[in-house]
Amino acid sequence: MSSNATAVTLHKCAKTFEDGTRALDPVDLAVEGGETVVLLGPSGCGKTTLLRIVAGLENPDKSGEVWFNNDDVTELPIEKRNVGMVFQSYALFPNMTVAENVAYGLRVRRMSKPEIEARVLEMLKMMRITELSNRNIDQLSGGQRQRVALARAIAVRPRVLLLDEPLTALDALLRERLRVEIDSLLRSLAITSIYVTHDQAEAMALGDRIVVMSKGKIVQTGSPREIYNTPKNSFVADFIGTVNRIPSALINGIGTPKGHDLVFRPEDAEIVEKSSGQFNGKVVNSFFLGDRIRLIVDCGAPEHITIESFQRDVIEEGDEISIRVHQDRFLEIKKPKRIRKKTGPLISKIC
């Protein structure tokens, strides 16, 4: 990570709104200078609230602290924190041209006209939108608007760049293209970035680390590889990719540790010669996806499993197949604890 970039530290940052709604439980989070951290979770999990606390758009509850390096910025408003923000809605000024939008923050900072012109040109070149300089915002596509929003955010050379679901409103192909561009941009600038999304693919592609959130809490923090390969619990495993669950009684040669489920990812299953696998199943659906085949298989488990096969053999609905998963590719996931209320049936509580 960059030694000159700004580190962000959150200490006991919680958020309770005036109506009593608890949006965020006390959170501790340290972001290294130059690091890109992705806040990932479903709608309502608290990720945007956490981002707004970093920005200065929301104040944490009493005792919460926000630090930029050695500076306590908890009480500072957004305009004094020197952060750049990119929103899902772009938040561009419709009455200004592209160049005027990019220059807006520079004018607020009272930079000289030559400095502003030079910086705007630098940003337009960086985002490859120089030819759009004099266009009005309503003449731009969604992808072009997002590039303008990014240019405006980084033009002020912020200490921290905050991105709130910036690609959600775009179509899938453009989202993929901009994801690559944003990753390249953040790494070339070595700027500390916090990125909010509910899209696991974005999180995996962009994050040096991923912070998985649920119901106002941080559930797990780690690199994309750590989160994917060693999920802490069932929520993380299900939210990051697809997992299959097989009762141990159906699997030959694999024991299940007490208090755990053995699960595996679709790509970790291999189709082998009949009766030579750990378990058998019947193909319910077969989807040809070009480079692979996605199979939905009934193997006697409570739910059908999914297999991603890269074999060239034609596998059709109704085929009986034998399946093997290498033992070190099984994931150990803690089972939900079962607790009993004083009155009523057993209920499950996720660890």
Secondary structure, DSSP 8 states (H G I E B T S, - for coil): --SSS--EEEEEEEEE-TTS-EEEEEEEEEE-TT-EEEEE-STTSSHHHHHHHHHTSS---TT-EEEETTEE-TT--GGGTTEEEEETT----TTSBHHHHHHHHHHHTT--HHHHHHHHHHHHHHTT-GGGTT-BGGGS-HHHHHHHHHHHHHHT--SEEEEESTTTTS-HHHHHHHHHHHHHHHHHHT-EEEEEES-HHHHHHH-SEEEEEETTEEEEEE-HHHHHHS-SSHHHHHHSS--EE--GGGSTT----TTEEEEE-GGGEEEESTT-SSEEEEEEEEEE-SS-EEEEEE-SSSS-EEEEE---S---TT-EEEEEE-GGG-EEEE--EEEE-SSS-EEEE--
